[in-house]
């Protein structure tokens, strides 16, 4: 299980190079149906993800924390309950 910070969601894929993501380099994406979601980082704790979210909010106003288990998106509340 890990936490990440979602930066964007689009219907068209984006290149993960620096200009599209304001010079951030730790970007990965997951396609779900027709939506491409872009994330920064994989953190072992909510606190580390929160620190990253705070750092990124200056560049990505709508950034928020998500959680994954077995590479599937789960609710943060559920993830916190498992810790």
N, C-alpha and C positions, 0 to 999 in steps of 0.2 A: 504494500500500500504506500502511496505517496501523494503529496500535495503539489499543486502547480498553480500558476497565475494565468488565467485566460486573458488574452489581450484583444482578440478580435474573432469575429465569425463572419464568413462571407459565403456567397453561393458560387463564387469563382475562385479557383486556387490562386494563391499569391506565391511568388518566389520568396524564399526565406532569407534572402540576402539583406544586408544592413539597411539600405534606404527605405525599404517597405516597413521595416520595424525599428526605425529611428536609431540605427547603429547598435541595436541589441544583437547579440550573437548566439545566445542559448535558446533558440526558438525551435519548437517542434510543432507538428500539426497532426490532427486526426480528422479523418473524413467520416461523417455520420450522415447517411443518406445523401442529400444534396448540399450539406453544409460542411464547410471546412473551418475547423476551429484551431486557433493558434495560441500556443502556450509558451510560457517562459519557465524553465527550471523544473526539476523534480526534487522535492524536498521531503526529508524523512519526518519532519515535524510541522505542525500548523504554525508554530512561532517563526520558523525559518521562512515559510511561505508568506506569512504576514509581513515580515521585514522586506521581502522582495516586492510584495504588492505595494507597500508604502513607497519604496524607491521608484517603482514603475509608474505610479499614479501621476507623476509630473508629466510623463510622456503619453500615457494611455489613461485618459480620464475615467473610462469605464472598467478598468482592470478589476478582476475579482478572483478569489481563491476557489479552486475546485479540488476534488479528491478522486483518486483512481485506486481501484483494487483489481488485480489481475487484468490490468490494461483496460478496464471498463470504468466509465464515469459513475461515481456514486455520490450521494449527498455528503457535504462536509459534516453535517450533524451526525450522520451514520458513522463516518470515519472517526470523528472525535469520540464517539461512544465505544469504538473498538480499541482505543488506546488505553 
